[in-house]
């Protein structure tokens, strides 16, 4: 798969109603990665979850777990030097 670097290109690809669930999951995962890089973690997590729901073996499932781990990280020493 080529990796478009523009979220709008991936969004247009998702408008194709003939996409297979596997291909739709790939595109959602790629768009989620771009959202994450931009700092839009909410949109990234939504795309990862949608991709995982379409294909449980998608790498989006791992990315979703990593995003959850990052969000739930807490280090009390960070606030108490």
N, C-alpha and C positions, 0 to 999 in steps of 0.2 A: 504494500500500500504506500502511495506517496503521502507525504505529511504536509498538508497545507498549513501555512503559518498565519492564516487569517480566520478569525472566528466567524466572520460573515460568510466566507466561502463554505465553511463546514455547516453553518446554519442553513444555507441554501441547499446543500446536499441533502440535509435531513428533510427537506420539503418533498422529496421524491417518494411518492406513496408506493413505488414498486420495490423499495429497498428490502432486502431480506433482514430478518431480525439480527442476524450475526453482523451484517454490514452496518446496520444502524447502530449496533453496540460499539463497533470499531470507531465510527465517526463520533459518537457521543464521548467515548473515552478520549479521543484526540482533542476534541473541543474542551473537555474537562481539564486536560493538561494545560491547554492554552489559558483557560480561565485562571487556573492555579498560578501560573507564571505571572499573570497580570495582578494577582492579589485578590481576585474575586473568588474567594474560597467557597462562598455559599453556592454560586453557580457551578463551580467545579464539583462540589459534593453532589449537587442535584444531577449533573450529567453522569458522574460515576455511578450513582444509585440507579439511574435509568438504564445505563449500560449493563450493570450487574443483573438487573431484573430481566433484561432481554437475553442475557447469556451469562449464566452463573460461572462459567470458566473464563470469562473475560478478565484481562489484567485490571480492569476497573474495580473488581472486587477487592484486590489487594490495595489499590490506590485509596479506595474508600476506607479500608481498615487503617491505613497509614494516616489519612486525614483525621480519622476519629482519634487515633493515638496522639496526634499532635494537638488536637483541640482539648484533649483531656489531660495533657501534661501539666503537672504542677510541681514546682520546686520551691519549698518554703525557704530555702537558703538564699534564694534570689532576692527575697525581700528583707532578710535579716542578716546583714553582713557580719 
